[in-house]
Amino acid sequence: MPLQHQKQRFDIPEDITYLNIASQSPAFKAVYDAGLEGLKQKNRPYTILGSDYFEPVVALKKLFAELVDVDDYNRIATIPSVSYGMATVANNITLNESDEILVIDEQFPSNYYSWKNLADTYNATIKTISPIDGEHWDTTILVAITDKTAVVAMGHIHWSNGDLFDLKAIRKKTKQHKALLIIDGSQSVGALPFSVKEIQPDALICAGYKWLFGPYGCAYAYFSKYFDHGQPLEENWSNRLDSDNFAGLTNYQPQYKPLANRYTVGESGNFIYVKMQIAALKQVIEWTPKAIQAYCRSISIEATQQLIALGCEIKHPEHRTHNLFGIKIPEEIDLNTLKTALQKQHIFVSFRGAFIRISCHLFNTKQDFENLVNCIKSVL
């Protein structure tokens, strides 16, 4: 059975058209309730057990591992942000002066600044890739990967317009040239299927407060074998072997817990955040990214056709996602006038240059897209 809308799980008023989950997800009621349980535990700290610092984090890692198709949850680290994850990755890469780091044009800053610093450290080169003369992204990216390429750092999709990348083909080319592939899944994982087994990235970093419905300040990372013996950004007590033995913590342990556990952020057992994240991932896994993607298509496809008929430009459905896509507004529309009209009608979207970025989920319906179309019509 196809998924039906899940508006009943969210606290979004009827007069609000929220098409901006790519900026910040609303919490559904189970996540809200989980956060309250965490607050109650903090309010009565004498109820907190030693196991509460560790067992919920393991449960959370197992859920994210299931979502992205990873067999061993020890390859998952819980982190506070994408920038933290990217800095961790860059911290464990050494370059030569002739090396190139490939990034995508107009990539989100959290997946750029660490690479710029790394290139500057080793006098290497940042190479920015964009389509040439109407070519698809993949064509340009694949041509750009050469023996000089040390790292390809990119999104699962383009964060601003939902353009799809052929990561399998890109992974194949990076392997041929012994280059690392580092993926930012922040704008896709949870709403678009992603399999680590299929794509085999060297690292996958995901913000947790968008399509994964966690609180702001949580994120996830998968690390491949390349990073098994790397150096974490920080040295915290809970990432060492036998750290659950509170009585023996000053018997300083030289060994980390296995695999990616060394990269997990300090205070990862946050009693409020972890409860919320667990509730969120359980629900996303139950819905399934495939079904979410199909639902988003079902409520948006008619509206996109109407907008194209009005003169808007939208990528063909085969080349973009349905949970997130860009609408290029006709030149005759004044963007400030449109922004004012959207605000008056309580329609929430993001503006990226000449594009409106639309991002939807199971709390949206066809009516939300009808509201959007009617608003744009009124400005035209």
Secondary structure as GFF3:
##gff-version 3
##sequence-region A 1 380
A	DSSP	three_ten_helix	7	9	.	.	.	ID=ss1
A	DSSP	beta_strand	17	18	.	.	.	ID=ss2
A	DSSP	alpha_helix	29	43	.	.	.	ID=ss3
A	DSSP	three_ten_helix	45	47	.	.	.	ID=ss4
A	DSSP	three_ten_helix	50	53	.	.	.	ID=ss5
A	DSSP	alpha_helix	55	67	.	.	.	ID=ss6
A	DSSP	three_ten_helix	73	75	.	.	.	ID=ss7
A	DSSP	beta_strand	76	79	.	.	.	ID=ss8
A	DSSP	alpha_helix	82	90	.	.	.	ID=ss9
A	DSSP	beta_strand	100	104	.	.	.	ID=ss10
A	DSSP	three_ten_helix	109	111	.	.	.	ID=ss11
A	DSSP	alpha_helix	113	122	.	.	.	ID=ss12
A	DSSP	beta_strand	125	129	.	.	.	ID=ss13
A	DSSP	alpha_helix	137	144	.	.	.	ID=ss14
A	DSSP	beta_strand	149	155	.	.	.	ID=ss15
A	DSSP	alpha_helix	167	176	.	.	.	ID=ss16
A	DSSP	beta_strand	180	184	.	.	.	ID=ss17
A	DSSP	alpha_helix	196	199	.	.	.	ID=ss18
A	DSSP	beta_strand	203	207	.	.	.	ID=ss19
A	DSSP	beta_strand	219	223	.	.	.	ID=ss20
A	DSSP	three_ten_helix	225	227	.	.	.	ID=ss21
A	DSSP	three_ten_helix	237	239	.	.	.	ID=ss22
A	DSSP	three_ten_helix	246	248	.	.	.	ID=ss23
A	DSSP	three_ten_helix	259	263	.	.	.	ID=ss24
A	DSSP	alpha_helix	271	287	.	.	.	ID=ss25
A	DSSP	alpha_helix	289	309	.	.	.	ID=ss26
A	DSSP	three_ten_helix	317	319	.	.	.	ID=ss27
A	DSSP	beta_strand	324	328	.	.	.	ID=ss28
A	DSSP	alpha_helix	335	344	.	.	.	ID=ss29
A	DSSP	beta_strand	347	348	.	.	.	ID=ss30
A	DSSP	beta_strand	350	352	.	.	.	ID=ss31
A	DSSP	beta_strand	355	359	.	.	.	ID=ss32
A	DSSP	alpha_helix	366	379	.	.	.	ID=ss33
###
